């Protein structure tokens, strides 16, 4: 992947020395980023994203009012923030990115307030842009099961141990609801083997949680370990690439793309869609929402509640397709026919 603009030199936390800010403001930004990583334990990528958003805001302020300083940020007016957001909208930035940008600016403003610099009152008068949350797109149960079967790709020109490895990773995503980074982050000594009913994974922000391991998932991992030709030190990664190094998520994405073609699935059938399928299929079988939230590692129940909307949509779709008097389907002859006496 190529960058469209030259990268700015930074100190590893996303802060570029060339930012338009005086020395005091730059020092405050460094302290803020340190706090996000060390105290709040935010993921490094999130901290960098917040840093990029703050830099864009400071660039905007520099173009309108000169080099930003801490006092100039404290004295911001609501129109200054709205002007920045309008400019970003004009550049084609969507509501979700604007919402994150505003969250980053607010986070930095809270840091300034905690350090005794004052309150950026203008932020209280600016609402976050409304964003329609996209519904997860689960994979049908039969297809999800097929994706975790190494035999599905038996005709490919791939080493059998590689097919077993990919099947084991996908079994973890669907059987335990893991993110791909969580599955690939497992160490060999933590491999959930036969007789193990749970495994501890490290999720977003370095938070750990325990997830269940089905016997079929443990079997898939055992099959991979039996076939793997590389030595797997206890402290090293459980899943390795063709040369024995840590496995890249991109390899699993390629594997799923191949499986999509074999099963006739849409492009929405990705490794992450297996995690969505885990939650949706649990909910469809009367899984308890709070329990599913814990299994997925969601910080907020509102995120997990998206799956209730998916299930409701599925039920309504089934109703439309099956009920003889369903009027929601405009293509059904009965929907357009005049009612007759019962």
Secondary structure by P-SEA (a helix, b strand, c coil): ccccccccccccccccccccccaaaaaaaaaaaaaacccccccaaaaaaaaaaaaaaaaaaaaccccccaaaaaaccaaaaaaaaaaaaaacccaaaaaaaaaaaaaaaaaaaaacccccccccccccccccccccccccaaaaaaaacccccccccccaaaaaaaaaaaaaaccccccaaaaaaccccccccccccbbbbbccccbbbbbbbcaaaaaaaaaaaaacccccccccccccccccccccaaaaaaaaaaaaaaacccccccaaaaaaaaaaaaaaacccaaaaaaaaccccccccaaaaaaaaaaaaaaaaaccccccccccccccccccccc
